[in-house]
Every structure is written in C-alpha cells, then in structure tokens.
Amino acid sequence: MSRPSPDPSVPAIHALQLAEIVERWGVEPDALLRSCGLRREALLEPGARLSIPDLVALVERSRALTGEPGLGFHVGLHMRIASHGYLGLAAMTATTVREALDVAIRFAPTRTTAISLRLDTFDDHVALVLVENVDLGSARDAFVFALLTGIWKIGDALTGVALAEHADASARPRADVAFAEPPYFARFAGVAPEVRFDQREHRLLFPRSLLDLKLVTGDPVASRLTLEQCERELDALGLGPRLAHRVRGLLATRTPPPSLDELASTLHVSPRTLKRHLASEGTTYRALVDEALRARAEELLRRPSLTLDDIADRLGYSDVANFNRAFRRWTGKTPGAFRRSAS
C-alpha cells in the first residue's frame, strides 16, 4: 500500500469494499486483507491508496477463497457513486449526462491513472471508452467488468431511467470488451448489458440522445463546490499542472473540437492562462487539436460505410479539400491512401 504517487494506484476504500463483498461467501474481511499483507487500520487512513499489483493480488486471492471467478460483476452491481469521493459527487451534481461524463473524464486521474476514459460520438450513439494505461494482469476481466457494470448501474440511478429494460432494444446499453469470453460469463448475461467479446477496445455504448438527459440529482451550487475540490485533489496528486493531459481528455469527447475560449471556460481559466500553461509543458492548443483530429480521422477512415464527405463534416471541415490538406499535413498521406492501407 502507498500514499499518492506518480505510480498508478487506487483509493484504498476499494479494497475495503471488495473485502465486504466477499464476506457473503463466509470469507472474513480482515483475514482476507491480512492474507495479502494489508491491514484494515492502514487502509482506513485518510488518503490511503493501494498499488495496482497489490489490488490484483487482492482480487485473485478473493477469487480463490470464494470460488467465484466473476467477482467483477458483483463489485460493479454493488458500486455506489459515493465510493468515488469528490469525483462521484461532482458527477452526481452535474446537470446532464454529458456534463457528468465530462467531469468523469476530466477528473478520473484523482481516482486512478491506471485506466482513463474517452467519449467517442457517432451519429446516433456514443461510446464511453476505457483505456488501459497499465497491465492489469490476471485481474483484467474483473476490473473491466466491474467498471462497465458499475458505470451502467450508476447511470440508471442518476437518470432514473432503467435503459436495460427499455422496450426498444436499440436504446439499451451495450458493451464491448477486448478479451475473449470467460467461461463464467454465461451466469451473468442476464444482469449485464449485451456484451461483444474480442473487440478492439473496452467501451460502453448507449444512445446519443441520452447525453442531454437531465440528472435527478443535479445541483449547480454543489457542483461548483465539488469541482473545486476535484481540482485540489488533482494538485495534491501532482496531476494538476499537467494541463495537456486534461485538454487531451476533453478534446477526445468533443467533435468538432471546441475553440480555445470555450475550452478555457470549461477548465475555469482564461485563454491566456491556458496557452501559457500548455507552452510550459512544451505544447500548444493547436497541436493538441491536431492530435485529437488525427486520431479521430484515422478511426473514422477505418469505417468503410462513411464517405470522405461524412468524415470531413464530422470533424468540422467545410469541405473535403480542407480535410485532405489537413490529413496530408498530419500523416504525409491522403485520406484515401490511408484508408486503402488500413483496409
């Protein structure tokens, strides 16, 4: 166990929550923790955190003692937004689903840097993508299922809408994961969104219209207070000054990208301050926008159903010619050449 550091870790409360969940199998929580070299008293200390290797060991020990390989689903189904600290409170008090997701993406590093979030937007649906920044080892499936299931259940609670029970199948959430179907999954198929395995990345997909859904827990005044606390937590973890990382996260959620002034407003800084901080980190807003547009363009070009006109429009270009020039500047290739090589 460790205090906040640049090394990926998670708040220690998640270890305590896992220990409480496995108690229903007759496993004594303190005995479980001791078997992994952990002490409840230390985990309860303010600011206590657990390294990713220690958490992986705890998950695997829990699986062995309970005989339940699908513990990730149990964790996700019992996940509560309050367990995510000020990040959870900031998301809960946001006005809409879109604002809540922006908060989650922006401040996810206050919980862990092992996994980051990205929002991809399509014509009629969006995808909340889970990006693995470290090797999650043998507990990879447990982490991913816990997060995807937990986000889905928390979303139901915050919106008051049980989408999984929607009469229109196209409105129900779906999930993709980047690993093969584990043998135990069939037992949880009835309590999880529709899942596709062996996909390119982990993501939760839901209707785009849901982004504008109001949260039943929205509270603008409380939102401002909790956002300020999230900013302080970023600073305390040594992540606050890394503004480029946060800008990348926000740009990944918005296509076309916002203007410098719009993004500065979202970050609660002046445009001049934003430019100065980015310069101190060796980059510029224009460079980060180009980076985000290139990544999004390459993703869209791998989808043969989209024409170059469609892609140029989604990226905010007035015509294909301007898109062609930009893409050649980024990659040295035309979009058509890239599409042929990618296919």
HELIX and SHEET records of a PDB file:
HELIX    1   1 ILE A   13  VAL A   22  1                                  10    
HELIX    2   2 GLU A   23  TRP A   25  5                                   3    
HELIX    3   3 PRO A   29  SER A   35  1                                   7    
HELIX    4   4 ARG A   40  LEU A   43  1                                   4    
HELIX    5   5 ILE A   52  THR A   66  1                                  15    
HELIX    6   6 LEU A   71  LEU A   77  1                                   7    
HELIX    7   7 ILE A   81  HIS A   84  5                                   4    
HELIX    8   8 GLY A   85  MET A   92  1                                   8    
HELIX    9   9 VAL A   97  PHE A  107  1                                  11    
HELIX   10  10 ALA A  108  THR A  110  5                                   3    
HELIX   11  11 GLY A  137  ALA A  139  5                                   3    
HELIX   12  12 ARG A  140  THR A  159  1                                  20    
HELIX   13  13 LEU A  163  GLU A  165  5                                   3    
HELIX   14  14 ALA A  169  ALA A  171  5                                   3    
HELIX   15  15 PHE A  185  VAL A  191  5                                   7    
HELIX   16  16 ARG A  208  ASP A  212  5                                   5    
HELIX   17  17 PRO A  220  ALA A  236  1                                  17    
HELIX   18  18 LEU A  243  LEU A  251  1                                   9    
HELIX   19  19 LEU A  260  THR A  266  1                                   7    
HELIX   20  20 PRO A  271  SER A  280  1                                  10    
HELIX   21  21 TYR A  285  LEU A  301  1                                  17    
HELIX   22  22 LEU A  308  ARG A  314  1                                   7    
HELIX   23  23 VAL A  320  THR A  331  1                                  12    
HELIX   24  24 PRO A  335  ALA A  342  1                                   8    
SHEET    1   A 2 SER A   9  PRO A  11  0                                        
SHEET    2   A 2 ARG A  49  SER A  51 -1                                        
SHEET    1   B 5 ILE A 115  THR A 121  0                                        
SHEET    2   B 5 HIS A 125  GLU A 132 -1                                        
SHEET    3   B 5 HIS A 202  PRO A 207 -1                                        
SHEET    4   B 5 ARG A 174  ASP A 176 -1                                        
SHEET    5   B 5 GLU A 194  ARG A 196  1                                        
END                                                                             
